[in-house]
């Protein structure tokens, strides 16, 4: 749906959300926040990018290295040793503290582990040498905001990402949840929150459902052999 259509639907299903109560600028902000929340949860805007490895540097600001970064994707981080790409294994700072207590002070070497905490990507050990485009991160992009009536969600342009149109109602349900407290309907908002979270989960599963793989003789799930 276009931004103008999302507004119309939202006002239709939210009693009291009239233009003179919730103006378009406020509603647009809420609808764009819905798209961002869905994008972060479902990783529906998949992307990957290479950035430079810096010698003896163990922390990288993702907002600097990858300006549209929103959340990490399953393939995670890879490192190039100059000839081959190798995975860097995801951990947490707590895991590093408990299992490699001296990780902050150990000598530079081959990056084995990484942690993402907010905007900070931490690798351990720190890389020994600088490598141009030596890190490769798979991630979910931050959506471009809708600013015009003819813009579509997720792309923020006049081009519709058709496979993500399944989230249209989910976007509106998010708006319903957020707007109801503004209308002094806090009790209704609790139910609307649950409806939104349920809808988001259903559509996430629908998005990632791969019937081609499920029916593949090589990749599909197989039951026990019948004897």
C-alpha positions in Angstrom: 0.0 0.0 0.0 1.0 3.6 -0.6 1.6 5.9 2.4 -1.7 7.6 1.6 -3.5 4.3 1.6 -1.9 3.2 4.9 -3.1 6.5 6.5 -6.6 5.9 5.2 -6.7 2.3 6.5 -5.2 3.3 9.9 -7.8 6.0 10.4 -10.5 3.6 9.4 -9.7 0.9 12.0 -8.7 3.3 14.8 -11.8 5.0 16.2 -11.1 8.6 17.1 -7.9 8.9 15.0 -9.3 11.7 13.0 -7.1 14.2 11.1 -7.7 17.0 13.6 -6.7 14.7 16.5 -3.7 12.7 14.9 -2.3 14.9 12.1 -0.6 13.4 9.1 2.9 14.2 10.3 2.4 12.3 13.5 0.7 9.4 11.8 3.5 9.2 9.2 6.1 9.1 11.9 4.3 6.2 13.6 3.9 4.3 10.3 7.6 4.7 9.5 8.5 3.5 13.0 6.3 0.4 12.4 8.2 -0.3 9.2 11.5 0.0 11.1 10.4 -2.3 13.9 9.2 -5.0 11.4 12.5 -4.6 9.4 14.6 -5.2 12.6 12.5 -8.2 13.7 12.2 -10.0 10.4 15.5 -8.9 8.7 13.4 -8.5 5.6 15.8 -6.0 3.9 18.8 -8.3 3.6 22.1 -6.8 2.6 25.8 -7.3 2.9 28.8 -5.0 2.8 32.6 -5.2 3.0 34.6 -2.7 5.0 38.3 -2.2 5.8 40.1 -4.3 8.4 42.4 -2.0 10.5 45.6 -3.3 12.0 45.5 -3.6 15.8 41.9 -2.2 16.0 39.3 -4.3 17.7 36.3 -2.0 17.7 34.4 -0.6 14.8 31.4 1.8 14.7 28.8 0.2 12.5 27.1 3.5 11.9 30.3 4.7 10.3 31.3 1.5 8.4 27.8 0.6 7.3 25.6 3.6 7.3 22.3 1.8 6.7 22.9 -1.0 9.2 20.0 -2.0 11.4 20.6 -5.5 12.6 22.9 -8.4 12.0 21.8 -11.3 9.8 22.4 -15.1 10.3 25.5 -15.4 8.1 27.2 -12.8 10.4 30.8 -11.6 10.0 33.5 -12.9 7.7 37.2 -12.0 7.5 39.6 -12.2 4.6 43.2 -13.3 5.4 44.3 -12.1 2.0 43.4 -15.2 0.1 40.3 -16.8 1.5 37.2 -15.8 3.4 36.7 -17.3 6.9 33.9 -17.0 9.4 34.3 -15.0 12.5 32.2 -16.6 15.2 29.5 -14.7 17.0 29.8 -14.3 20.8 28.9 -11.9 23.5 31.1 -9.7 25.6 30.0 -11.8 28.6 31.1 -15.0 26.9 34.5 -13.4 26.1 34.9 -12.3 29.7 34.1 -15.8 31.0 36.0 -17.9 28.5 38.9 -15.6 27.5 39.4 -13.3 30.5 42.4 -11.6 28.9 40.8 -11.0 25.5 41.2 -7.3 25.8 45.0 -7.5 26.2 46.0 -10.4 24.1 48.3 -9.9 21.1 46.8 -9.1 17.7 46.2 -12.1 15.5 43.5 -13.9 13.4 40.0 -12.6 14.3 38.1 -15.5 15.7 35.2 -14.0 17.6 33.0 -11.0 17.3 30.3 -9.3 19.4 27.8 -6.6 18.4 26.6 -4.3 21.2 24.5 -1.5 20.0 26.6 0.4 17.4 29.9 -1.3 18.4 31.3 -4.3 16.6 34.1 -5.9 18.7 36.5 -8.5 17.2 38.9 -10.6 19.1 41.8 -11.0 18.6 42.5 -7.7 17.0 43.6 -8.1 13.4 47.3 -8.2 12.8 47.4 -6.4 9.5 45.1 -4.0 7.6 43.1 -5.5 4.7 41.1 -3.4 2.3 37.5 -4.6 2.4 38.7 -7.4 4.6 35.5 -7.7 6.8 32.2 -8.8 5.2 29.1 -8.4 7.3 25.6 -9.7 6.4 22.9 -7.5 7.9 19.4 -6.2 7.7 19.1 -2.6 6.3 17.3 0.3 7.9 14.3 1.1 5.7 14.0 4.4 4.0 11.2 6.5 5.4 8.1 7.3 3.5 7.8 11.0 3.0 5.3 11.4 0.1 1.8 10.1 -0.5 3.0 7.9 -3.3 5.8 6.2 -1.4 5.7 2.6 -0.4 6.9 1.1 2.9 10.4 -0.4 3.2 11.6 1.2 0.0 10.5 4.7 0.8 10.2 5.4 -2.9 7.5 5.0 -5.6 8.8 1.4 -6.2 6.9 -1.3 -4.3 8.8 -4.2 -2.8 5.9 -6.6 -3.6 7.1 -9.5 -1.5 6.9 -7.2 1.6 3.3 -6.1 0.9 2.2 -8.9 3.3 3.2 -6.6 6.1 0.7 -3.8 5.2 -1.8 -4.8 7.8 1.0 -5.4 10.3 2.1 -1.8 9.9 -1.4 -0.5 10.6 -1.8 -2.7 13.7 1.4 -1.2 15.0 -0.1 2.2 14.5 -3.3 1.2 16.3 -1.3 0.0 19.3 0.8 3.2 19.5 -2.1 5.6 18.9 -4.7 4.2 21.3 -2.9 5.6 24.4 -3.0 9.0 22.7 -6.7 8.6 22.6 -6.9 7.7 26.3 -7.5 4.0 25.4 -4.7 2.4 27.3 -6.7 -0.8 28.0 -7.4 -1.3 24.3 -3.7 -0.7 23.5 -2.7 -3.9 25.5 -4.8 -6.0 23.2 -3.6 -4.2 20.1 0.0 -4.8 21.1 -0.6 -8.5 21.3 -2.4 -8.5 18.0 0.5 -6.6 16.4 3.1 -9.0 17.8 1.1 -12.0 16.6 0.6 -10.6 13.2 4.3 -9.7 12.9 5.3 -13.3 13.8 2.8 -14.8 11.3 4.0 -12.6 8.5 7.7 -13.3 9.4 7.1 -17.0 9.0 5.3 -16.4 5.8 8.1 -14.3 4.4 10.7 -16.9 5.2 8.7 -19.9 4.0 10.5 -21.6 1.1 8.3 -24.2 -0.6 10.9 -24.8 -3.2 13.4 -25.9 -0.5 10.8 -27.8 1.4 10.1 -29.9 -1.8 13.7 -30.2 -2.8 15.0 -33.8 -2.8 18.4 -32.4 -1.7 17.5 -29.7 0.8 13.9 -30.5 1.9 13.0 -32.0 5.3 12.7 -35.8 5.1 10.8 -38.1 7.3 12.0 -41.5 8.5 12.3 -44.2 5.9 9.3 -46.4 5.6 10.1 -50.1 5.9 
